[in-house]
């Protein structure tokens, strides 16, 4: 994989983890997620 693309994907992953992690548990429940799901959802952007 291209190093630039890898770096962009990693930044996208971290941004997603940070943004979802900042949501309240209730807000996560409203969109159908738990705290356990955050890394899994964010990893989709890292592929």
trRosetta pair geometry for C-beta under 8 A, 3 or more apart (Angstrom, degrees):
i j d omega theta_ij theta_ji phi_ij phi_ji
1 5 5.8 -115 171 82 95 116
1 6 5.2 110 114 -64 119 102
2 5 4.0 76 72 10 103 110
2 6 6.7 -169 89 -13 51 84
3 6 5.4 -52 -144 35 33 116
3 7 6.4 35 156 -20 65 103
4 7 5.8 -52 -150 34 31 111
4 8 6.5 30 152 -17 64 106
5 8 5.7 -54 -148 37 33 111
5 9 6.3 33 154 -19 66 107
6 9 5.8 -56 -148 37 29 111
6 10 6.3 30 153 -21 64 106
7 10 5.7 -53 -147 35 31 112
7 11 6.5 31 154 -17 64 105
8 11 5.8 -54 -150 36 31 111
8 12 6.4 33 151 -19 64 106
9 12 5.5 -54 -149 36 33 114
9 13 6.3 38 151 -23 65 103
9 45 6.5 176 -157 140 74 72
9 46 5.0 105 158 -138 106 47
9 47 7.5 -149 -158 45 138 22
10 13 5.5 -50 -149 33 33 115
10 14 6.4 29 154 -15 66 105
10 46 6.7 55 -89 -125 46 98
11 14 5.8 -54 -145 39 32 108
11 15 6.1 34 155 -21 65 108
12 15 5.7 -54 -144 37 29 113
12 16 6.3 30 156 -19 63 107
12 45 4.4 -125 128 151 116 128
12 46 7.1 -175 79 -74 98 58
13 16 5.9 -60 -152 36 27 110
13 17 6.4 25 154 -17 64 107
13 42 5.0 94 -157 159 68 101
13 43 6.7 39 -131 -97 114 38
13 45 5.4 -177 -77 82 62 102
13 46 4.2 30 -74 -68 130 106
14 17 5.7 -53 -146 37 32 111
14 18 6.2 31 156 -18 66 108
14 42 7.9 94 -58 -176 16 136
15 18 5.8 -57 -147 39 28 110
15 19 6.1 22 158 -16 65 110
16 19 6.0 -57 -141 39 27 106
16 20 6.1 17 164 -8 65 111
16 38 8.0 167 134 -176 86 80
16 41 6.9 -141 159 113 127 90
16 42 3.9 164 98 -118 120 92
16 45 5.6 144 -21 20 149 145
17 20 6.3 -62 -142 45 23 102
17 21 5.7 24 159 -21 62 118
17 38 5.9 92 -132 153 67 109
17 39 6.5 28 -109 -95 110 62
17 42 4.6 9 -59 -87 78 168
18 21 5.7 -60 -140 40 23 112
18 22 6.4 25 159 -24 61 107
19 22 5.9 -56 -151 29 28 111
19 23 7.5 37 149 -30 58 96
20 23 5.8 -43 -162 13 42 116
20 28 7.1 79 -174 -103 87 105
20 33 7.1 -60 -161 119 123 159
20 38 4.6 171 110 -132 131 102
20 41 6.7 120 -75 76 168 132
20 42 6.9 -135 21 -57 136 107
21 35 7.7 67 -119 -139 68 88
21 38 5.9 78 -67 -160 76 159
23 27 4.1 -119 -178 88 107 127
23 28 5.3 131 106 -54 123 83
24 27 4.6 98 54 4 79 101
24 28 7.1 -143 95 -3 44 84
25 28 5.7 -54 -150 37 33 112
25 29 6.3 37 150 -21 65 105
25 35 7.0 -43 -108 -43 87 104
26 29 5.5 -53 -149 36 32 114
26 30 6.5 39 150 -26 64 102
27 30 5.5 -47 -151 28 34 117
27 31 7.0 13 156 -1 63 103
28 31 6.3 -69 -153 46 33 94
28 33 4.5 -87 -173 82 89 92
28 34 6.3 105 138 -113 127 20
28 35 6.7 63 131 -59 175 58
28 37 7.8 156 -176 54 118 114
28 38 7.9 -57 -127 -68 134 98
29 32 7.5 45 -172 -76 33 20
29 33 7.4 -112 -74 60 25 51
29 34 7.5 40 -83 -87 69 62
33 37 4.4 -133 -156 75 88 138
33 38 6.9 91 167 -69 130 63
33 41 6.6 -30 -120 -33 135 148
34 37 5.0 105 51 -2 67 102
35 38 5.9 -24 -165 -12 44 117
36 40 7.8 22 137 -1 66 117
37 40 5.3 -70 -159 47 53 113
37 41 5.6 49 150 -23 87 108
38 41 6.0 -61 -148 38 26 106
38 42 6.2 19 158 -14 65 112
39 42 5.6 -57 -141 42 31 110
39 43 6.1 40 156 -32 65 104
40 43 5.8 -50 -148 25 28 114
40 44 7.7 41 150 -29 55 90
41 44 6.2 -42 -172 9 38 113
42 45 6.1 -54 -171 30 50 107
42 46 7.0 47 138 -22 72 107
43 46 5.1 -55 -153 32 50 118
43 47 7.1 65 152 -38 70 89
44 47 6.3 -38 -161 5 36 114
